[in-house]
Amino acid sequence: MDAKCPECEGVAVLDDDVTVVRCPHCGFEKGYEEYLEIMKDLAVNMATDYIPDRSGL
């Protein structure tokens, strides 16, 4: 199964046992649970970057 690499944004590979995510492009390798935490943090950071400044409200 494919996954998005958090380091190079290339296509990483999730192994058949759903335990390890590896990126053949940059060498990223993490356990699946740790990968999920990294991706969750990236999503939260992206969301906070796009909150518009609403001064005066």
ChimeraX attribute file (.defattr): number of C-alpha atoms within 10 A of each C-alpha:
attribute: neighborCount
match mode: 1-to-1
recipient: residues
	/A:1	10
	/A:2	13
	/A:3	15
	/A:4	17
	/A:5	22
	/A:6	15
	/A:7	11
	/A:8	13
	/A:9	12
	/A:10	15
	/A:11	16
	/A:12	22
	/A:13	18
	/A:14	20
	/A:15	13
	/A:16	8
	/A:17	7
	/A:18	12
	/A:19	13
	/A:20	16
	/A:21	24
	/A:22	22
	/A:23	22
	/A:24	13
	/A:25	13
	/A:26	13
	/A:27	12
	/A:28	15
	/A:29	17
	/A:30	16
	/A:31	13
	/A:32	17
	/A:33	12
	/A:34	14
	/A:35	21
	/A:36	13
	/A:37	11
	/A:38	13
	/A:39	14
	/A:40	12
	/A:41	12
	/A:42	12
	/A:43	12
	/A:44	10
	/A:45	11
	/A:46	11
	/A:47	10
	/A:48	9
	/A:49	9
	/A:50	8
	/A:51	8
	/A:52	7
	/A:53	7
	/A:54	6
	/A:55	5
	/A:56	4
	/A:57	4
